[in-house]
Structure formats: structure tokens, C-alpha cells
Amino acid sequence: MHKDLVQNKKAFFDYEILDKFEAGIVLKGSEIKSLRNHSASLSDSFVDIINGEVWLLNSYIAPYEFSRSFTHEERRKRKLLMHKNEISRLKKAISEKGLTIIPLKIFLKNSVAKVEIAIAKGRKHFDKREKLKEKSEKKEIQKALKYK
């Protein structure tokens, strides 16, 4: 059982998701408490591989209001925990042109914080318009079926 804490809703609109991975995340105490309050954001964040380690960069976790001296930086880089074979798959994927790694959501799995990351390909502007058109057509079809 897992409970979603933060989602990157814009990722599904801006990117075409090719493959998903689950990774552990190294957090400080005030960060996990802030995440449990759903005060975080994954928009504009990305994943990079530095010296064979996977890092979550530019993600925002708000400072926990009840922590006194043990606060954290809001946009610090956070280490992700993955197996070596998964890291090598990620390295191989991002070496291809046009592919990137993005975080999709942060969730709790058995009281442990995890991040779902994905290998993704950026969508062009006309692809985004096409996706919106498909979504509105589906909505109209569902509405028509509902009223029958």
C-alpha cells in the first residue's frame, strides 16, 4: 500500500513517459515531516546521474514550521537510492538524444519515502495541442454516453 504525497502533474502533459522506476530518497527529518503535510513541489525538477549516483535536483520541499534549529534547504539536491543495474539502464537511456529523467511523484510505501522517476521524451508544442484535443474528445464521448 502506498500513499501519494506529491505529484508532478505537468510531467504527463510536457513529456511522453517511456519507462518508470521506483527509487528510495535520502531525506532529513524535517523534510519527511514537511512531505507528510503535502508541502512540496516537483515542477521544474529533474534527475541527473553524477559520479554513478542518482540525484534529484531542483525539487522544492517547504521548511517544516515546527522544527527549530534542524531545518533544511528548500531546493537542495537529494540523493536517490537505486540498484547499479537500474542506474546503468538510466545512463544508457539518457545518452540517447532527446531523452531525460524526470520525477513523477513522491509517495510513502510502508512508511518509507520513495520517488517514482521516469525516462521521458519531451513533447513538441503541436503534440501538446493534439493531446488536449484527444482529451476533450474523450470527455465529450463520456458526456454523451452518460446522458443516453
Order of alpha helices (4+ residues) and beta strands (2+ residues): beta-alpha-beta-alpha-beta-beta-beta-beta-beta-alpha-beta-beta-alpha
